[in-house]
Amino acid sequence: MSTDGRDSLAPTYTRVMLKISGEALMGDQGFGLHPPTVERIAKEVKAVHELGVEICLVIGGGNIFRGLQGSAQGMERTTADYMGMLATVMNALAMQGALESYGIHTRVISAIPMDQVCEPYIRRRAVRHLEKKRVCIFAAGTGNPFFTTDTAATLRANEMSCEAILKGTQVDGIYDKDPQTHDDAARYDVVSYDEVLQKNLKVMDASAIALARDNNKPIIVFSLSEPGGFAGILRGEGTYTKVE
């Protein structure tokens, strides 16, 4: 029991946004979806769902197509970005299938209407899904080119009144340099939004950080590859960096 009388195992937040990259779904492959990896992440979400936490989810599309890379290779930027948005829908449907195989009710909600495969984004309807303990997977970014899925996750987190944004990555927090290539990289326990922007720490793009800052939305960066890490973070356990 914690000193303030609350159960120390109770989740810190009751409604959260989980943002993961598309690359997180491809496992050791160089491209596409790796079903065992999708199932492993779905198990992490299931563990948090069983704590009673309401979950929003945004998945990038970089494992299939990244608009910025397409643009760099000569494609028209707007077209490339729309292709990237469609890739996020594919990832959302894959995650929906994995979650529902574990008995978790979900809704894929797309910023680009495509009624035969998912719901269009209507804020009040999405909020109602969360209240009914359905996992809401927001797809197709913001529905606009030139915005990343980081910005989409932050936008939806604000619209859904999420209490925090959790970003699952390959490392256990934010470092002053890449810990995979620098042995002397130092991890931050807590860092401010302005520090992230000023030091150009690679957490989320600047638009997402500024949107989180302006709405006092904390960002928690943790390792999604750590079994039980997502649920652990919500119980105040494990290693992570908090942006606030």
Number of C-alpha atoms within 10 A of each C-alpha: 9 8 7 7 7 9 11 14 15 15 18 15 16 15 21 21 27 24 23 23 21 24 22 23 28 20 16 11 11 11 15 19 21 17 15 13 16 21 19 16 22 21 18 20 22 21 16 21 17 12 15 14 23 23 22 27 23 30 29 30 31 23 22 20 22 21 25 18 15 17 15 11 10 9 14 13 18 15 14 21 27 20 19 27 29 20 24 28 28 19 26 28 19 18 23 21 18 20 22 15 12 12 10 18 16 21 20 22 26 26 20 20 14 12 10 6 13 20 19 18 19 11 13 10 13 24 18 12 17 19 12 11 18 19 26 23 25 29 33 30 30 22 18 15 17 13 15 24 27 24 21 25 29 28 18 20 24 19 13 19 14 21 18 23 26 23 25 23 20 16 19 20 23 27 18 16 15 16 16 9 8 10 9 11 14 14 19 14 15 14 15 15 23 15 12 21 17 10 9 13 17 14 20 19 17 19 16 20 24 18 16 24 17 10 11 15 21 19 26 23 25 24 19 20 18 17 13 16 22 26 22 18 21 21 18 15 13 16 17 24 19 20 25 18
